[in-house]
Amino acid sequence: MRLPGGNHIDRRRRLLPRDYFDPPDAFGFVAGARARPAGGGDATSTMVAQIQHDLVLAWRAGGCRPSGAALGRRFGFSKQTWSRAMLGQRWMGETLMAALLHVLRASARSANRTAGGSR
């Protein structure tokens, strides 16, 4: 079991997000992949891993714009933190998750306007 380091965001998380997927490389890449309870994990972490996976998939499906580096500069996190979170090698912190949700919501609003939806 890998324990997160001292800078880890939430000490309740004993595994990495990708550890809840089989195979772990499915995290963030396979749309039908579902998080499952993992040895040493818990139900809440399983749900959080699934949400993080779904957010990564949505960002990738949206054409990956703006880049992770650009979001990092705007919201104040490193490219390494972004990359590791997008690969499921670390949990998203609230700032990174907020940046990702900001982009996804802006993209959804833009798509709604383009499709003739309400403003």
Residue pairs with C-beta under 8 A, 6 or more apart in sequence:
1 14
1 15
1 39
1 40
2 15
2 16
2 19
3 14
4 11
4 13
4 14
4 16
4 90
4 91
8 90
8 91
9 91
9 93
9 94
10 91
12 42
12 44
12 45
13 45
13 48
13 91
14 40
14 41
14 42
14 45
15 38
15 40
15 41
15 45
16 88
16 89
16 90
16 91
17 27
17 48
17 49
17 52
17 53
17 88
17 89
17 90
17 91
18 24
18 25
18 27
18 49
18 87
18 88
18 89
19 38
19 41
19 49
19 88
20 27
20 35
20 36
20 37
20 38
20 41
20 45
20 46
20 49
20 50
21 27
21 30
21 33
21 34
21 35
21 36
21 49
21 53
21 88
22 36
24 88
26 33
27 33
27 49
27 53
27 56
27 87
27 88
28 53
28 56
28 57
28 60
28 86
28 87
28 88
29 57
29 60
31 57
33 53
34 50
35 46
35 47
35 49
35 50
35 53
36 46
37 43
37 46
38 46
48 91
49 88
52 85
52 88
52 91
52 92
52 97
53 88
55 92
55 97
55 100
55 101
55 104
56 85
56 86
56 88
58 104
59 86
59 100
59 103
59 104
62 103
62 104
62 107
65 103
66 74
66 103
68 79
68 82
68 83
68 86
69 79
69 82
71 77
71 82
71 99
71 100
71 103
72 78
72 79
72 81
72 82
72 99
74 99
75 95
75 96
75 98
75 99
76 95
77 93
77 95
77 96
77 99
81 90
81 93
81 96
82 96
84 90
85 91
85 92
85 93
85 96
92 100
112 118
113 119
